[in-house]
Amino acid sequence: MIREGHFEDLDSIAVLVDKAKKKMLAEGNDQWDETYPTRKHYESDLHNGQLYVFEQNGEIFGAACISDEGHHEYDEISWKISKKPYLCMKRLAVDPDARKQGIGLAFYQYADALAKSRGIPSLRTDTNGSNKAALRLFEKAGYSYVTAERHGHYKEPFVYYEKNI
């Protein structure tokens, strides 16, 4: 079940994110490192009312930020759907031991429902091109490819997707 995050969830999220980073790196995905995302990012999401967790039997198996603000480069992207308002999925982390159980897709479906309930017409998301699992997830969740842009030191460009609600 997806619910709003609580302060008590932050330790579990930190452990989960650390496991996810190690798994991503082992798969050749260098998108996340020791500087991003950190517990402070999720703490900030919590304080902004944007932190959501997937909990089952009292255990946290996923966490994400669902925000009405994109990353700083979003203003430079040539989105196909009108600029604002929109919701944006950020920092989605799923426990590697719970992969392939539909948790990531559940977060995207939750964001769909959240956008509908708020009267927000579109959703946006992005990932580094090396994150093949996220790219498959975006397609599965019904998102459309917008563009790919290079940022920083990454080997692969970041890939941007959007969805009409």
C-alpha positions in Angstrom: 0.0 0.0 0.0 1.2 3.5 -0.8 0.8 6.1 1.8 2.3 9.5 2.8 5.7 9.2 4.4 6.3 9.8 8.1 9.4 10.8 10.1 9.7 7.3 11.5 10.1 6.0 7.9 13.4 7.8 7.2 15.7 5.2 8.7 14.1 2.5 6.6 14.2 4.6 3.5 17.9 5.4 4.0 18.7 1.6 4.2 16.5 0.9 1.2 18.1 3.6 -0.9 21.6 2.4 0.0 20.7 -1.1 -1.2 19.2 0.3 -4.4 22.3 2.4 -5.1 24.6 -0.7 -4.7 22.3 -2.7 -7.0 22.2 0.1 -9.6 26.0 0.4 -9.6 26.4 -3.3 -10.0 24.1 -3.1 -13.1 26.2 -0.3 -14.6 23.9 2.5 -13.7 25.9 5.4 -12.2 22.9 7.8 -11.8 22.9 7.7 -8.0 26.0 8.1 -5.8 26.9 9.1 -2.2 25.7 12.6 -2.9 22.3 11.9 -4.4 19.8 11.0 -3.2 20.5 11.2 0.5 18.4 11.0 3.6 18.3 14.8 3.6 16.5 14.7 0.2 13.8 12.5 1.5 13.6 14.5 4.7 13.0 17.6 2.6 10.4 15.7 0.6 8.7 14.8 3.9 8.7 18.4 5.2 7.2 19.5 1.8 4.4 16.9 2.0 5.8 15.1 -1.1 7.2 11.9 0.4 5.3 8.6 -0.3 6.2 5.1 0.8 5.1 1.6 -0.2 4.5 -0.3 2.9 3.6 -4.0 3.3 3.2 -5.7 6.7 4.8 -2.8 8.5 7.9 -2.9 6.2 8.9 -0.2 3.7 9.7 -1.6 0.2 9.7 1.7 -1.7 9.9 5.4 -1.5 9.4 8.4 -3.8 8.9 12.1 -4.1 5.8 13.2 -6.0 6.2 16.9 -6.5 4.6 19.7 -8.4 8.1 21.0 -9.3 10.5 19.3 -11.7 14.3 19.4 -11.5 16.0 22.6 -12.4 16.5 21.7 -16.1 12.8 21.0 -16.6 12.2 24.6 -17.7 14.6 24.1 -20.6 13.0 20.9 -21.9 10.6 21.2 -24.9 7.7 19.3 -23.4 4.9 18.3 -25.7 2.3 18.8 -23.1 1.6 22.3 -21.6 4.2 23.5 -19.1 2.1 23.7 -15.9 0.6 22.4 -13.7 2.1 18.9 -13.6 3.3 16.4 -11.1 6.8 14.9 -11.2 8.1 11.6 -9.9 11.5 11.9 -8.3 13.8 9.7 -6.3 11.8 6.5 -6.8 13.6 3.7 -4.9 12.5 0.1 -4.6 14.1 -2.4 -2.4 16.2 -4.6 -4.7 14.9 -7.7 -2.9 11.3 -6.7 -3.8 11.8 -6.0 -7.5 9.5 -7.3 -10.1 6.5 -7.2 -7.7 4.9 -4.1 -9.3 6.0 -1.6 -6.6 7.5 0.9 -9.1 4.4 0.7 -11.3 2.2 1.2 -8.2 3.9 4.5 -7.5 3.3 5.7 -11.1 -0.4 4.6 -10.8 -0.6 6.4 -7.5 0.8 9.6 -9.1 -1.9 9.3 -11.8 -4.6 9.1 -9.2 -3.1 12.0 -7.2 -3.0 14.2 -10.3 -6.6 13.3 -11.2 -7.7 14.1 -7.7 -6.0 17.5 -7.8 -7.1 18.4 -11.3 -3.5 18.3 -12.7 -3.5 17.4 -16.4 0.0 15.9 -16.8 2.9 14.0 -15.2 6.6 14.2 -15.9 9.6 12.0 -15.0 13.2 11.4 -16.0 16.1 9.1 -15.5 19.6 8.6 -16.7 19.8 6.5 -19.9 21.8 3.8 -18.1 18.7 3.1 -15.9 17.1 0.5 -18.2 14.7 -0.7 -15.5 13.2 2.9 -15.1 12.9 3.3 -18.9 10.9 0.1 -19.1 8.8 1.2 -16.2 8.0 4.6 -17.9 6.7 2.7 -21.0 4.7 0.3 -18.9 3.1 3.2 -17.0 2.0 4.8 -20.2 4.5 7.7 -20.4 5.7 9.1 -23.8 9.3 9.9 -24.7 10.0 13.6 -25.0 13.8 14.0 -25.4 17.3 13.1 -24.1 19.7 15.7 -22.8 23.3 15.4 -21.5 24.1 16.7 -18.0 27.3 16.6 -16.0 29.7 13.7 -15.9 27.2 11.0 -16.8 28.1 8.5 -19.6 24.5 8.4 -20.8 22.1 11.3 -21.4 19.1 11.9 -19.1 15.8 10.8 -20.7 12.6 12.8 -20.2 9.0 11.4 -20.4 5.6 12.8 -19.8 2.0 11.6 -19.6 -1.4 13.2 -20.2 -4.0 12.5 -17.5 
